[in-house]
Amino acid sequence: MLNVRLKHVGEGKLRAATRYDYNLILAVFDAGEELTAKLTHQRSTKQNAFFHLLIQRAFERQTQGPKLPTWQALKDWLLIRAEHCTELRHHVGPLASKEVRVIGPAIAMGLRTENDFVGVAYDRRRQEIVLRTAKSVAFRACDSEKMDELVTAVEALILQEICPGMTVEEVMGDERAA
């Protein structure tokens, strides 16, 4: 499946929204080829700004949960908890808890060069180290419908695990997303 942004130019005609989208279409499809598309509205920049500002304010007002070094790491942690993540599994055989505490973070450290936070767990049943990295919430990677779901899930996680006893308005303070 290829995700490209299209712009409606009138009379039911669509064209690539950017040069990047145009080049992707040219590279993947032949002229005259019939395609099936699920069209959605692109999410708003206001929603995007609110999402990121909410996480920044939650980081500043945090009273519980993991103490992470940056709001970006908290964002990754929240996205993983909301199951908006990629899971990598590595079979390692049976491990003692002490070994998991050493091996898991060592593997995760290599992934942290590209990720602010990597979730590490050990699946005893399958004898695998499980690494979870947050998926992108870039406009290209996350449509309006998916972003609505993520905002709702992240708000709930913040109110339950990061700033319990607060409302979204209290977490946000006086600031509002532009």
PyMOL commands that set and color helices and strands:
alter all, ss='L'
color gray80, all
select helices_A, chain A and resi 19-28+45-61+71-81+97-111+144-162+168-172
alter helices_A, ss='H'
color red, helices_A
select strands_A, chain A and resi 6-10+13-16+85-91+118-123+128-134
alter strands_A, ss='S'
color yellow, strands_A
deselect
rebuild
show_as cartoon
